[in-house]
Amino acid sequence: MGRLTERVAVITGGGSGIGRATAVRFAEQGAVAVVVDIDAKGAATTVELIEKDGGTACWFECDVTDVEAVDSVTKSVIERYGAIDVLVTAAATSVGKKIPDTLPEEWDQVFAVNVKGTYLWMRACIPLMTKGTGSIVALASQLAISGGLSNAAYIASKGAIVSLCRTAANDHASEGIRINCILPGATQTPLLDRSFGRFKDPAPYIERSLSRHPLGRFGQPEEVANAALFLASDYASFTTGTELRVDGGWIGG
Ligand SMILES: NC(=O)c1ccc[n+]([C@@H]2O[C@H](COP(=O)([O-])OP(=O)(O)OC[C@H]3O[C@@H](n4cnc5c(N)ncnc54)[C@H](O)[C@@H]3O)[C@@H](O)[C@H]2O)c1
């Protein structure tokens, strides 16, 4: 028996990085993995990886900022599988700029994907979740606590996700739905590569970031996926409204 046997898990941003690793891990543990991403190719690749190992998965192309698309995918999942037990919100974007350089439309886009996308998926799934098995895991970031450099909109959006999860956890605890977030440190994914790639000379920024991780390295997506598995499963049955740091012991801002 896997830890998520007979659970249906929707993973937004499941076409890459942490979302993909989470979908793969959940499927290994018996879940039906519903991979949602704006990148159809990435989502399809995740499903191929899962099916190759004998798991069950499907994918939907969906922009998490589009309320009609979110509601329509949710409806299709219910028609196909009859339930949504677990939601992981990993879809995210960033522009990598300080406040004066961030255009208002860039700010709006980051908040639309990271915060509104989280809210829209929670809004769609919470009413469908079953008492006792319902679990939501949102990907925030350790940067929400420490702050960071040249990434104002992204980091503010991650702070909003932390607050959203705390209040949602209060609102829905009596319904037996647990809502938590994960605060990853720097994790080796395309998003991290893009973040460092924005600097003309990334080397000192990579060095600086590494020095903040006492374990002496960046995280792997699978290590964050393991934390998501804990929070999504019954092993975390008394855990709600919390932030789990998966950050190699990150120190300082
Ligand atoms: N990698 C890190 O260092 C790190 C650190 C802290 C937090 N996180 C968080 O972890 C989560 C996953 O990040 P990752 O590093 O795996 O990133 P990633 O870029 O590898 O994957 C993000 C996925 O989100 C999808 N996406 C983007 N916009 C979308 C939209 N509008 N609708 C649907 N899908 C969309 C992308 O297509 C991509 O597949 C994010 O929430 C990120 O903020 C990552």
The ligand as a MOL file (V3000), in Angstrom:
LIG
                    3D

  0  0  0     0  0            999 V3000
M  V30 BEGIN CTAB
M  V30 COUNTS 44 48 0 0 0
M  V30 BEGIN ATOM
M  V30 1 N 13.4450 26.0780 -7.6150 0
M  V30 2 C 13.6020 26.7890 -6.5080 0
M  V30 3 O 14.7290 27.1470 -6.1290 0
M  V30 4 C 12.4040 27.1690 -5.6940 0
M  V30 5 C 12.6290 27.7410 -4.4410 0
M  V30 6 C 11.5390 28.1060 -3.6650 0
M  V30 7 C 10.2580 27.9050 -4.1360 0
M  V30 8 N 10.0590 27.3470 -5.3610 0 CHG=1
M  V30 9 C 8.6800 27.1780 -5.8020 0
M  V30 10 O 8.4440 25.8370 -6.1740 0
M  V30 11 C 7.4480 25.8050 -7.2090 0
M  V30 12 C 7.9630 25.0200 -8.3930 0
M  V30 13 O 9.0930 25.7080 -8.9120 0
M  V30 14 P 10.1530 25.0410 -9.8970 0
M  V30 15 O 11.4660 25.5040 -9.4450 0
M  V30 16 O 9.8710 23.6080 -10.0490 0 CHG=-1
M  V30 17 O 9.8010 25.8480 -11.2330 0
M  V30 18 P 9.7230 25.3990 -12.7620 0
M  V30 19 O 9.8390 26.6570 -13.5420 0
M  V30 20 O 10.6570 24.2790 -13.0340 0
M  V30 21 O 8.2210 24.8550 -12.8800 0
M  V30 22 C 7.1370 25.7160 -12.7880 0
M  V30 23 C 6.0330 25.1980 -13.6930 0
M  V30 24 O 4.9290 26.1020 -13.6120 0
M  V30 25 C 4.3560 26.2050 -14.9100 0
M  V30 26 N 3.5960 27.4430 -15.0480 0
M  V30 27 C 4.0760 28.7120 -15.1010 0
M  V30 28 N 3.0630 29.5640 -15.3060 0
M  V30 29 C 1.9310 28.8320 -15.3750 0
M  V30 30 C 0.5650 29.1490 -15.5730 0
M  V30 31 N 0.1640 30.4130 -15.7650 0
M  V30 32 N -0.3400 28.1470 -15.5570 0
M  V30 33 C 0.0510 26.8590 -15.3920 0
M  V30 34 N 1.3300 26.5030 -15.2140 0
M  V30 35 C 2.2590 27.4700 -15.2060 0
M  V30 36 C 5.5660 26.1710 -15.8400 0
M  V30 37 O 5.1900 25.8700 -17.1780 0
M  V30 38 C 6.4400 25.1240 -15.1820 0
M  V30 39 O 6.1600 23.8430 -15.7010 0
M  V30 40 C 7.1390 27.2680 -7.5380 0
M  V30 41 O 5.9980 27.6710 -6.8320 0
M  V30 42 C 8.3500 27.9980 -7.0340 0
M  V30 43 O 8.0730 29.3340 -6.7090 0
M  V30 44 C 11.1020 26.9820 -6.1500 0
M  V30 END ATOM
M  V30 BEGIN BOND
M  V30 1 1 1 2
M  V30 2 2 2 3
M  V30 3 1 2 4
M  V30 4 1 4 5
M  V30 5 2 4 44
M  V30 6 2 5 6
M  V30 7 1 6 7
M  V30 8 2 7 8
M  V30 9 1 8 9
M  V30 10 1 8 44
M  V30 11 1 9 10
M  V30 12 1 9 42
M  V30 13 1 10 11
M  V30 14 1 11 12
M  V30 15 1 11 40
M  V30 16 1 12 13
M  V30 17 1 13 14
M  V30 18 2 14 15
M  V30 19 1 14 16
M  V30 20 1 14 17
M  V30 21 1 17 18
M  V30 22 2 18 19
M  V30 23 1 18 20
M  V30 24 1 18 21
M  V30 25 1 21 22
M  V30 26 1 22 23
M  V30 27 1 23 24
M  V30 28 1 23 38
M  V30 29 1 24 25
M  V30 30 1 25 26
M  V30 31 1 25 36
M  V30 32 1 26 27
M  V30 33 1 26 35
M  V30 34 2 27 28
M  V30 35 1 28 29
M  V30 36 1 29 30
M  V30 37 2 29 35
M  V30 38 1 30 31
M  V30 39 2 30 32
M  V30 40 1 32 33
M  V30 41 2 33 34
M  V30 42 1 34 35
M  V30 43 1 36 37
M  V30 44 1 36 38
M  V30 45 1 38 39
M  V30 46 1 40 41
M  V30 47 1 40 42
M  V30 48 1 42 43
M  V30 END BOND
M  V30 END CTAB
M  END
